[in-house]
Amino acid sequence: RTGAITSACDRIEVALDGPGGHTARPHLTTDMVTAAARVAVDVPALIARRVDSRSGLAVTWGRIESGHAPNVIPQHAELSGTVRCLDLEAWRQAPDVVHAAIDEVATLHRAKSEINYVRGVPPVVNDPVVTELLRDAMTARRGTDSIETTEQSLGGEDFSWYLEHVPGALARLGVRTPGERTVRDLHQGDFDADERAITVGVELFTAAALLDATR
């Protein structure tokens, strides 16, 4: 794929605090579980209306934790997740946008918010010349049927930092056994790569190096 092939990816950690109490008297407390739930639900929705939807800026939570007893409103809650973005300029604006949305929702529910926004990686943006080199090398080695155009992914990849300094390109290597219809996600326990794909990856790099040397 020429151009952006992955997304930017940052990490966000949110701590919410407020006076807890008994579930019989929520009006005398900061209803912390409700506040955390509203941050989890409302912040992604707010952000979707504050940036261009084509930028793909998205907040997705991976952890939410609060409380220990069914009849006690806790004083503390924590959320953590990722901020992903397809567009470089929107990624640069993301911390301010996300901070503002979290503060607004937390304040609405009388919770004090503390935000730790950890910068991750920008999108991987493939150089068109290098991308074409990879395409030509694989075509020469295994034919046109060995190549497919891929969509831009919301996954993050630190290879992007290299491309801040030198032109390059990232390609995806198919690792499913030919003919198998089951799709196994990379982060699921039953993920299983067909290790014969390693040979294909080696062929791609060597063919690209040899082809580049002749240009």
SULGIQUI-V862352 format. One record per pair of residues at least 12 apart in sequence whose C-alpha atoms are under 10 Angstrom apart, sorted by the first residue. I is the first residue (numbers start at 1). J is the second residue. D is the distance in Angstrom with one decimal. If there is no record, write none. Layout:
i->I j->J d->D
i->I j->J d->D
//
This chain:
i->1 j->125 d->9.2
i->1 j->126 d->7.1
i->1 j->127 d->9.3
i->1 j->128 d->8.5
i->1 j->131 d->6.9
i->1 j->132 d->9.1
i->1 j->135 d->9.4
i->1 j->148 d->8.9
i->1 j->149 d->5.9
i->1 j->150 d->6.0
i->1 j->151 d->7.4
i->1 j->152 d->8.0
i->1 j->169 d->8.5
i->1 j->170 d->8.3
i->1 j->171 d->7.5
i->1 j->172 d->9.3
i->2 j->125 d->7.5
i->2 j->126 d->5.3
i->2 j->127 d->6.4
i->2 j->128 d->5.3
i->2 j->129 d->8.7
i->2 j->130 d->8.9
i->2 j->131 d->6.1
i->2 j->132 d->8.2
i->2 j->149 d->9.2
i->2 j->150 d->9.6
i->2 j->152 d->9.8
i->2 j->169 d->8.1
i->2 j->170 d->9.4
i->2 j->171 d->9.9
i->3 j->123 d->9.5
i->3 j->124 d->8.0
i->3 j->125 d->4.8
i->3 j->126 d->4.7
i->3 j->127 d->6.4
i->3 j->128 d->7.0
i->3 j->131 d->8.9
i->3 j->152 d->8.9
i->3 j->169 d->8.8
i->4 j->86 d->7.6
i->4 j->87 d->8.3
i->4 j->88 d->9.2
i->4 j->122 d->9.9
i->4 j->123 d->6.3
i->4 j->124 d->5.5
i->4 j->125 d->4.0
i->4 j->126 d->6.0
i->4 j->127 d->9.0
i->4 j->151 d->9.3
i->4 j->152 d->6.5
i->4 j->153 d->8.7
i->4 j->160 d->9.7
i->4 j->169 d->9.7
i->4 j->170 d->9.7
i->5 j->86 d->8.7
i->5 j->123 d->7.2
i->5 j->124 d->5.8
i->5 j->125 d->6.1
i->5 j->126 d->6.9
i->5 j->150 d->7.9
i->5 j->151 d->7.0
i->5 j->152 d->4.4
i->5 j->153 d->6.1
i->5 j->154 d->8.7
i->5 j->155 d->9.1
i->5 j->156 d->9.5
i->5 j->157 d->9.7
i->5 j->160 d->9.9
i->5 j->169 d->9.0
i->5 j->170 d->7.6
i->5 j->171 d->8.5
i->5 j->172 d->9.5
i->6 j->84 d->9.7
i->6 j->85 d->9.0
i->6 j->86 d->7.1
i->6 j->87 d->9.8
i->6 j->121 d->10.0
i->6 j->122 d->8.6
i->6 j->123 d->5.2
i->6 j->124 d->5.3
i->6 j->125 d->7.6
i->6 j->126 d->9.5
i->6 j->151 d->8.8
i->6 j->152 d->5.5
i->6 j->153 d->4.7
i->6 j->154 d->5.7
i->6 j->155 d->5.7
i->6 j->156 d->5.9
i->6 j->157 d->6.9
i->6 j->158 d->10.0
i->6 j->159 d->9.9
i->6 j->160 d->8.7
i->6 j->170 d->9.2
i->7 j->55 d->9.8
i->7 j->56 d->8.7
i->7 j->57 d->9.3
i->7 j->83 d->9.7
i->7 j->84 d->6.2
i->7 j->85 d->5.3
i->7 j->86 d->4.6
i->7 j->87 d->7.4
i->7 j->88 d->8.6
i->7 j->91 d->9.2
i->7 j->121 d->8.3
i->7 j->122 d->6.7
i->7 j->123 d->4.4
i->7 j->124 d->6.9
i->7 j->125 d->9.2
i->7 j->152 d->7.5
i->7 j->153 d->6.1
i->7 j->154 d->4.7
i->7 j->155 d->5.6
i->7 j->156 d->5.3
i->7 j->157 d->7.8
i->7 j->160 d->9.5
i->8 j->56 d->9.9
i->8 j->57 d->9.0
i->8 j->82 d->10.0
i->8 j->83 d->7.9
i->8 j->84 d->5.4
i->8 j->85 d->5.0
i->8 j->86 d->6.2
i->8 j->87 d->7.6
i->8 j->88 d->7.4
i->8 j->90 d->9.6
i->8 j->91 d->6.7
i->8 j->92 d->9.7
i->8 j->119 d->9.4
i->8 j->120 d->7.3
i->8 j->121 d->5.3
i->8 j->122 d->4.1
i->8 j->123 d->4.4
i->8 j->124 d->7.8
i->8 j->153 d->9.7
i->8 j->154 d->7.5
i->8 j->155 d->7.6
i->8 j->156 d->5.6
i->8 j->157 d->7.9
i->8 j->158 d->9.3
i->8 j->160 d->8.9
i->9 j->57 d->9.8
i->9 j->58 d->9.7
i->9 j->59 d->9.9
i->9 j->82 d->6.7
i->9 j->83 d->5.7
i->9 j->84 d->4.6
i->9 j->85 d->6.7
i->9 j->86 d->9.1
i->9 j->91 d->8.6
i->9 j->118 d->9.5
i->9 j->119 d->7.7
i->9 j->120 d->5.4
i->9 j->121 d->5.4
i->9 j->122 d->6.7
i->9 j->123 d->7.8
i->9 j->154 d->8.1
i->9 j->155 d->7.2
i->9 j->156 d->5.1
i->9 j->157 d->8.0
i->9 j->158 d->9.4
i->10 j->59 d->9.5
i->10 j->81 d->8.6
i->10 j->82 d->5.6
i->10 j->83 d->5.0
i->10 j->84 d->6.5
i->10 j->85 d->8.9
i->10 j->91 d->9.0
i->10 j->94 d->9.2
i->10 j->95 d->9.1
i->10 j->117 d->7.5
i->10 j->118 d->5.9
i->10 j->119 d->4.9
i->10 j->120 d->4.3
i->10 j->121 d->6.7
i->10 j->122 d->8.6
i->10 j->156 d->8.6
i->11 j->59 d->9.5
i->11 j->60 d->9.9
i->11 j->61 d->9.8
i->11 j->80 d->7.5
i->11 j->81 d->6.0
i->11 j->82 d->4.5
i->11 j->83 d->6.1
i->11 j->84 d->8.8
i->11 j->116 d->8.3
i->11 j->117 d->6.2
i->11 j->118 d->5.1
i->11 j->119 d->6.6
i->11 j->120 d->6.7
i->11 j->121 d->9.9
i->12 j->59 d->8.9
i->12 j->60 d->9.6
i->12 j->61 d->8.8
i->12 j->79 d->8.2
i->12 j->80 d->5.6
i->12 j->81 d->5.5
i->12 j->82 d->5.8
i->12 j->83 d->7.0
i->12 j->95 d->9.3
i->12 j->98 d->9.2
i->12 j->99 d->9.7
i->12 j->115 d->7.2
i->12 j->116 d->5.8
i->12 j->117 d->4.6
i->12 j->118 d->6.0
i->12 j->119 d->8.6
i->12 j->120 d->9.9
i->13 j->61 d->9.5
i->13 j->63 d->9.3
i->13 j->64 d->10.0
i->13 j->78 d->7.4
i->13 j->79 d->5.9
i->13 j->80 d->4.3
i->13 j->81 d->6.7
i->13 j->82 d->8.7
i->13 j->114 d->8.3
i->13 j->115 d->5.9
i->13 j->116 d->5.0
i->13 j->117 d->6.5
i->13 j->118 d->8.2
i->14 j->36 d->9.4
i->14 j->39 d->9.4
i->14 j->64 d->9.4
i->14 j->77 d->8.2
i->14 j->78 d->5.6
i->14 j->79 d->5.1
i->14 j->80 d->6.1
i->14 j->81 d->8.9
i->14 j->99 d->9.8
i->14 j->102 d->8.5
i->14 j->113 d->6.8
i->14 j->114 d->5.8
i->14 j->115 d->4.7
i->14 j->116 d->6.4
i->14 j->117 d->8.5
i->15 j->36 d->9.1
i->15 j->64 d->10.0
i->15 j->65 d->9.8
i->15 j->76 d->7.2
i->15 j->77 d->5.9
i->15 j->78 d->4.6
i->15 j->79 d->6.6
i->15 j->80 d->8.8
i->15 j->111 d->9.6
i->15 j->112 d->8.2
i->15 j->113 d->5.7
i->15 j->114 d->5.1
i->15 j->115 d->6.5
i->15 j->116 d->8.5
i->16 j->30 d->9.9
i->16 j->32 d->7.6
i->16 j->33 d->9.7
i->16 j->35 d->8.2
i->16 j->36 d->7.3
i->16 j->39 d->9.7
i->16 j->66 d->9.4
i->16 j->75 d->8.1
i->16 j->76 d->5.6
i->16 j->77 d->5.1
i->16 j->78 d->6.2
i->16 j->79 d->8.5
i->16 j->106 d->7.6
i->16 j->110 d->9.7
i->16 j->111 d->6.0
i->16 j->112 d->5.5
i->16 j->113 d->4.7
i->16 j->114 d->6.5
i->16 j->115 d->8.8
i->17 j->30 d->8.2
i->17 j->31 d->10.0
i->17 j->32 d->7.5
i->17 j->35 d->9.6
i->17 j->36 d->9.9
i->17 j->74 d->8.8
i->17 j->75 d->5.6
i->17 j->76 d->4.7
i->17 j->77 d->6.7
i->17 j->78 d->9.0
i->17 j->106 d->9.4
i->17 j->110 d->9.0
i->17 j->111 d->5.6
i->17 j->112 d->5.1
i->17 j->113 d->6.6
i->17 j->114 d->8.4
i->18 j->30 d->5.4
i->18 j->31 d->8.2
i->18 j->32 d->7.1
i->18 j->35 d->9.9
i->18 j->73 d->10.0
i->18 j->74 d->8.3
i->18 j->75 d->5.2
i->18 j->76 d->6.7
i->18 j->77 d->9.2
i->18 j->109 d->9.7
i->18 j->110 d->7.3
i->18 j->111 d->5.3
i->18 j->112 d->6.3
i->18 j->113 d->9.2
i->19 j->31 d->8.3
i->19 j->32 d->8.4
i->19 j->73 d->8.6
i->19 j->74 d->7.8
i->19 j->75 d->5.3
i->19 j->76 d->8.5
i->19 j->110 d->9.3
i->19 j->111 d->8.6
i->19 j->112 d->9.9
i->20 j->32 d->7.2
i->20 j->67 d->9.8
i->20 j->72 d->7.5
i->20 j->73 d->5.0
i->20 j->74 d->4.9
i->20 j->75 d->4.4
i->20 j->76 d->8.1
i->21 j->71 d->8.8
i->21 j->72 d->5.9
i->21 j->73 d->5.1
i->21 j->74 d->6.9
i->21 j->75 d->7.9
i->22 j->70 d->9.6
i->22 j->71 d->6.1
i->22 j->72 d->4.8
i->22 j->73 d->5.7
i->22 j->74 d->8.8
i->23 j->69 d->10.0
i->23 j->70 d->8.1
i->23 j->71 d->5.2
i->23 j->72 d->5.5
i->23 j->73 d->5.7
i->23 j->74 d->9.4
i->24 j->71 d->7.7
i->24 j->72 d->8.7
i->24 j->73 d->9.2
i->25 j->72 d->9.8
i->25 j->73 d->9.1
i->26 j->72 d->9.6
i->26 j->73 d->7.5
i->29 j->73 d->7.7
i->29 j->74 d->9.2
i->29 j->75 d->8.7
i->29 j->110 d->8.7
i->29 j->111 d->9.7
i->30 j->73 d->8.0
i->30 j->74 d->8.6
i->30 j->75 d->7.6
i->30 j->76 d->9.6
i->30 j->109 d->6.9
i->30 j->110 d->5.8
i->30 j->111 d->6.2
i->30 j->112 d->9.4
i->31 j->72 d->10.0
i->31 j->73 d->6.3
i->31 j->74 d->7.8
i->31 j->75 d->8.5
i->31 j->76 d->9.9
i->31 j->109 d->7.4
i->31 j->110 d->8.2
i->31 j->111 d->8.3
i->32 j->66 d->7.6
i->32 j->67 d->8.5
i->32 j->73 d->6.5
i->32 j->74 d->6.1
i->32 j->75 d->6.5
i->32 j->76 d->6.7
i->32 j->77 d->6.6
i->32 j->78 d->9.9
i->32 j->106 d->9.6
i->32 j->109 d->8.2
i->32 j->110 d->8.9
i->32 j->111 d->7.2
i->33 j->64 d->9.6
i->33 j->65 d->8.6
i->33 j->66 d->6.4
i->33 j->67 d->7.6
i->33 j->73 d->7.3
i->33 j->74 d->7.4
i->33 j->75 d->9.2
i->33 j->76 d->8.7
i->33 j->77 d->7.2
i->33 j->78 d->9.9
i->34 j->73 d->9.6
i->34 j->77 d->10.0
i->34 j->109 d->8.1
i->35 j->77 d->8.6
i->35 j->105 d->7.8
i->35 j->106 d->6.4
i->35 j->107 d->9.1
i->35 j->108 d->8.5
i->35 j->109 d->5.6
i->35 j->110 d->8.0
i->35 j->111 d->6.9
i->35 j->112 d->10.0
i->36 j->64 d->7.6
i->36 j->65 d->8.4
i->36 j->66 d->8.0
i->36 j->76 d->9.2
i->36 j->77 d->6.4
i->36 j->78 d->7.5
i->36 j->79 d->7.5
i->36 j->105 d->9.3
i->36 j->106 d->7.9
i->36 j->109 d->9.1
i->36 j->111 d->8.9
i->37 j->64 d->8.4
i->37 j->65 d->9.9
i->37 j->66 d->10.0
i->37 j->77 d->9.7
i->37 j->79 d->9.4
i->38 j->102 d->9.7
i->38 j->105 d->7.0
i->38 j->106 d->8.1
i->38 j->108 d->9.6
i->38 j->109 d->8.5
i->39 j->61 d->10.0
i->39 j->79 d->8.7
i->39 j->101 d->8.6
i->39 j->102 d->6.4
i->39 j->103 d->9.1
i->39 j->104 d->9.2
i->39 j->105 d->6.0
i->39 j->106 d->6.7
i->39 j->109 d->9.4
i->40 j->59 d->9.1
i->40 j->60 d->8.4
i->40 j->61 d->6.9
i->40 j->62 d->10.0
i->40 j->63 d->9.6
i->40 j->64 d->8.1
i->40 j->79 d->7.7
i->40 j->80 d->9.5
i->40 j->81 d->9.7
i->40 j->102 d->9.1
i->40 j->105 d->9.6
i->41 j->59 d->9.9
i->41 j->60 d->9.6
i->41 j->61 d->9.4
i->41 j->105 d->9.9
i->42 j->101 d->8.4
i->42 j->102 d->8.6
i->42 j->104 d->9.9
i->42 j->105 d->7.2
i->43 j->58 d->9.7
i->43 j->59 d->7.7
i->43 j->60 d->9.6
i->43 j->97 d->10.0
i->43 j->98 d->7.6
i->43 j->99 d->9.6
i->43 j->100 d->9.3
i->43 j->101 d->5.7
i->43 j->102 d->6.0
i->43 j->103 d->9.4
i->43 j->104 d->8.9
i->43 j->105 d->7.1
i->43 j->106 d->9.7
i->44 j->57 d->9.0
i->44 j->58 d->6.5
i->44 j->59 d->5.4
i->44 j->60 d->7.4
i->44 j->61 d->9.3
i->44 j->83 d->9.6
i->44 j->98 d->8.7
i->44 j->101 d->8.5
i->44 j->102 d->9.4
i->45 j->58 d->9.1
i->45 j->59 d->9.0
i->45 j->101 d->9.4
i->46 j->97 d->9.4
i->46 j->98 d->9.1
i->46 j->100 d->9.8
i->46 j->101 d->6.5
i->46 j->102 d->9.2
i->46 j->104 d->9.8
i->46 j->105 d->9.3
i->47 j->59 d->8.1
i->47 j->94 d->9.2
i->47 j->97 d->7.0
i->47 j->98 d->7.0
i->47 j->100 d->9.4
i->47 j->101 d->6.9
i->47 j->102 d->9.7
i->50 j->97 d->7.7
i->50 j->98 d->9.8
i->50 j->101 d->9.3
i->51 j->90 d->7.6
i->51 j->93 d->9.3
i->51 j->94 d->9.0
i->51 j->97 d->8.4
i->52 j->87 d->9.8
i->52 j->90 d->8.3
i->54 j->85 d->9.6
i->54 j->86 d->8.1
i->54 j->87 d->8.1
i->54 j->90 d->9.8
i->55 j->84 d->9.6
i->55 j->85 d->6.3
i->55 j->86 d->5.4
i->55 j->87 d->4.9
i->55 j->88 d->8.3
i->55 j->89 d->8.5
i->55 j->90 d->6.3
i->55 j->91 d->8.5
i->56 j->84 d->7.4
i->56 j->85 d->5.1
i->56 j->86 d->5.2
i->56 j->87 d->7.1
i->56 j->90 d->8.7
i->56 j->91 d->9.6
i->56 j->154 d->8.4
i->57 j->83 d->7.1
i->57 j->84 d->5.6
i->57 j->85 d->4.2
i->57 j->86 d->6.7
i->57 j->87 d->7.8
i->57 j->90 d->7.2
i->57 j->91 d->7.5
i->57 j->94 d->7.7
i->57 j->98 d->9.9
i->57 j->154 d->9.5
i->58 j->82 d->8.2
i->58 j->83 d->5.7
i->58 j->84 d->5.3
i->58 j->85 d->6.4
i->58 j->86 d->9.2
i->58 j->94 d->9.5
i->58 j->98 d->9.7
i->58 j->154 d->9.2
i->59 j->80 d->9.9
i->59 j->81 d->7.1
i->59 j->82 d->5.8
i->59 j->83 d->4.6
i->59 j->84 d->6.5
i->59 j->85 d->9.0
i->59 j->94 d->10.0
i->59 j->98 d->8.3
i->60 j->80 d->8.6
i->60 j->81 d->5.6
i->60 j->82 d->5.5
i->60 j->83 d->6.6
i->60 j->84 d->8.2
i->61 j->79 d->7.0
i->61 j->80 d->5.8
i->61 j->81 d->4.0
i->61 j->82 d->6.4
i->61 j->83 d->8.8
i->62 j->79 d->7.8
i->62 j->80 d->6.0
i->62 j->81 d->4.8
i->62 j->82 d->7.6
i->63 j->78 d->7.8
i->63 j->79 d->5.5
i->63 j->80 d->5.2
i->63 j->81 d->6.5
i->64 j->77 d->7.5
i->64 j->78 d->5.7
i->64 j->79 d->4.4
i->64 j->80 d->6.7
i->64 j->81 d->8.9
i->65 j->77 d->5.7
i->65 j->78 d->5.3
i->65 j->79 d->6.5
i->65 j->80 d->9.2
i->66 j->78 d->6.5
i->66 j->79 d->8.9
i->75 j->111 d->9.3
i->76 j->111 d->9.2
i->76 j->112 d->9.6
i->77 j->111 d->9.7
i->77 j->113 d->9.6
i->78 j->113 d->9.7
i->78 j->114 d->9.6
i->79 j->115 d->9.7
i->80 j->115 d->9.8
i->80 j->116 d->9.3
i->80 j->117 d->9.9
i->82 j->117 d->9.5
i->82 j->118 d->9.4
i->82 j->120 d->9.4
i->83 j->95 d->9.0
i->83 j->98 d->8.6
i->83 j->117 d->9.3
i->83 j->118 d->9.6
i->83 j->119 d->9.4
i->83 j->120 d->9.1
i->83 j->154 d->9.9
i->84 j->120 d->9.5
i->84 j->121 d->9.5
i->84 j->122 d->9.3
i->84 j->123 d->9.3
i->84 j->154 d->6.5
i->84 j->155 d->7.8
i->84 j->156 d->7.8
i->85 j->122 d->8.4
i->85 j->123 d->7.8
i->85 j->153 d->9.8
i->85 j->154 d->7.1
i->85 j->155 d->9.3
i->85 j->156 d->9.2
i->86 j->122 d->8.8
i->86 j->123 d->6.6
i->86 j->124 d->9.5
i->86 j->152 d->7.9
i->86 j->153 d->8.1
i->86 j->154 d->6.9
i->86 j->155 d->9.5
i->86 j->156 d->9.8
i->87 j->122 d->8.7
i->87 j->123 d->7.3
i->88 j->122 d->6.6
i->88 j->123 d->6.6
i->88 j->124 d->9.6
i->88 j->125 d->9.5
i->89 j->122 d->9.8
i->91 j->119 d->9.8
i->91 j->121 d->9.5
i->91 j->122 d->7.3
i->91 j->123 d->8.8
i->92 j->119 d->9.9
i->92 j->122 d->8.9
i->94 j->117 d->9.8
i->94 j->119 d->9.9
i->95 j->116 d->9.9
i->95 j->117 d->6.9
i->95 j->118 d->9.0
i->95 j->119 d->8.6
i->96 j->117 d->9.8
i->98 j->115 d->9.5
i->98 j->117 d->8.9
i->99 j->113 d->9.6
i->99 j->114 d->9.5
i->99 j->115 d->7.2
i->99 j->116 d->9.3
i->99 j->117 d->8.3
i->102 j->114 d->9.3
i->102 j->115 d->8.3
i->103 j->115 d->8.9
i->120 j->156 d->8.3
i->120 j->157 d->9.1
i->120 j->158 d->8.1
i->121 j->156 d->6.6
i->121 j->157 d->6.7
i->121 j->158 d->5.8
i->121 j->159 d->8.6
i->121 j->160 d->6.8
i->121 j->161 d->7.3
i->122 j->156 d->7.7
i->122 j->157 d->8.1
i->122 j->158 d->7.9
i->122 j->159 d->9.3
i->122 j->160 d->6.2
i->122 j->161 d->7.5
i->122 j->163 d->10.0
i->122 j->164 d->9.3
i->123 j->152 d->9.7
i->123 j->153 d->9.5
i->123 j->154 d->9.0
i->123 j->155 d->9.0
i->123 j->156 d->6.9
i->123 j->157 d->7.5
i->123 j->158 d->8.6
i->123 j->159 d->9.0
i->123 j->160 d->6.0
i->123 j->161 d->8.9
i->123 j->163 d->9.6
i->124 j->152 d->9.6
i->124 j->153 d->9.9
i->124 j->155 d->10.0
i->124 j->156 d->8.1
i->124 j->157 d->6.9
i->124 j->158 d->7.9
i->124 j->159 d->6.7
i->124 j->160 d->4.3
i->124 j->161 d->8.0
i->124 j->162 d->9.0
i->124 j->163 d->7.2
i->124 j->164 d->9.0
i->124 j->168 d->9.4
i->124 j->169 d->8.1
i->124 j->170 d->7.6
i->125 j->159 d->9.6
i->125 j->160 d->7.0
i->125 j->163 d->7.2
i->125 j->164 d->9.0
i->125 j->167 d->9.1
i->125 j->168 d->8.3
i->125 j->169 d->7.3
i->125 j->170 d->8.4
i->126 j->160 d->9.0
i->126 j->163 d->7.9
i->126 j->167 d->7.6
i->126 j->168 d->6.0
i->126 j->169 d->4.4
i->126 j->170 d->6.5
i->126 j->171 d->9.0
i->127 j->163 d->8.4
i->127 j->166 d->9.3
i->127 j->167 d->5.7
i->127 j->168 d->5.5
i->127 j->169 d->5.8
i->127 j->170 d->9.1
i->128 j->167 d->8.9
i->128 j->168 d->8.6
i->128 j->169 d->8.1
i->129 j->167 d->8.5
i->129 j->168 d->8.4
i->129 j->169 d->8.8
i->130 j->167 d->7.2
i->130 j->168 d->5.6
i->130 j->169 d->5.8
i->130 j->170 d->9.2
i->130 j->208 d->9.3
i->130 j->212 d->9.3
i->131 j->167 d->9.8
i->131 j->168 d->7.5
i->131 j->169 d->5.6
i->131 j->170 d->7.8
i->131 j->171 d->8.2
i->132 j->169 d->9.2
i->132 j->208 d->10.0
i->133 j->168 d->10.0
i->133 j->169 d->9.3
i->133 j->207 d->9.5
i->133 j->208 d->6.4
i->133 j->209 d->9.2
i->133 j->211 d->7.7
i->133 j->212 d->7.3
i->133 j->215 d->9.9
i->134 j->147 d->9.9
i->134 j->169 d->8.1
i->134 j->170 d->9.2
i->134 j->171 d->8.1
i->134 j->204 d->7.1
i->134 j->205 d->8.1
i->134 j->207 d->8.4
i->134 j->208 d->5.8
i->134 j->209 d->9.3
i->134 j->211 d->9.2
i->134 j->212 d->9.4
i->135 j->147 d->7.4
i->135 j->148 d->9.6
i->135 j->149 d->10.0
i->135 j->171 d->9.4
i->135 j->204 d->9.1
i->135 j->208 d->8.7
i->136 j->204 d->9.8
i->136 j->207 d->9.0
i->136 j->208 d->7.9
i->136 j->211 d->8.3
i->137 j->203 d->8.8
i->137 j->204 d->6.5
i->137 j->205 d->8.3
i->137 j->206 d->8.7
i->137 j->207 d->5.3
i->137 j->208 d->5.0
i->137 j->209 d->8.6
i->137 j->210 d->8.6
i->137 j->211 d->6.6
i->137 j->212 d->8.9
i->138 j->200 d->9.0
i->138 j->201 d->9.6
i->138 j->203 d->7.8
i->138 j->204 d->5.7
i->138 j->205 d->8.9
i->138 j->206 d->9.9
i->138 j->207 d->7.1
i->138 j->208 d->7.7
i->139 j->204 d->9.4
i->139 j->207 d->9.7
i->140 j->204 d->9.7
i->140 j->207 d->8.1
i->140 j->208 d->9.7
i->140 j->211 d->9.4
i->141 j->200 d->9.5
i->141 j->203 d->7.4
i->141 j->204 d->7.7
i->141 j->206 d->10.0
i->141 j->207 d->7.0
i->141 j->208 d->9.6
i->142 j->200 d->9.0
i->142 j->203 d->9.1
i->142 j->204 d->9.3
i->146 j->174 d->9.7
i->146 j->200 d->9.7
i->147 j->172 d->9.9
i->147 j->173 d->9.7
i->147 j->174 d->9.7
i->148 j->172 d->9.6
i->148 j->174 d->9.8
i->149 j->171 d->9.7
i->149 j->172 d->9.7
i->150 j->171 d->8.8
i->150 j->172 d->8.0
i->157 j->170 d->9.7
i->171 j->201 d->9.6
i->171 j->204 d->9.7
i->172 j->201 d->9.3
i->173 j->197 d->7.2
i->173 j->198 d->8.6
i->173 j->200 d->8.0
i->173 j->201 d->6.8
i->173 j->204 d->9.7
i->174 j->193 d->8.8
i->174 j->194 d->8.9
i->174 j->197 d->6.9
i->174 j->198 d->9.7
i->174 j->200 d->9.1
i->174 j->201 d->9.3
i->175 j->192 d->8.3
i->175 j->193 d->5.1
i->175 j->194 d->5.3
i->175 j->195 d->7.2
i->175 j->196 d->7.9
i->175 j->197 d->5.5
i->175 j->198 d->8.4
i->175 j->200 d->9.6
i->176 j->191 d->9.8
i->176 j->192 d->7.9
i->176 j->193 d->6.1
i->176 j->194 d->5.7
i->176 j->195 d->9.1
i->176 j->196 d->9.6
i->176 j->197 d->8.3
i->177 j->192 d->9.3
i->177 j->193 d->7.7
i->177 j->194 d->5.5
i->177 j->195 d->9.0
i->177 j->196 d->8.6
i->177 j->197 d->8.7
i->178 j->194 d->9.0
//
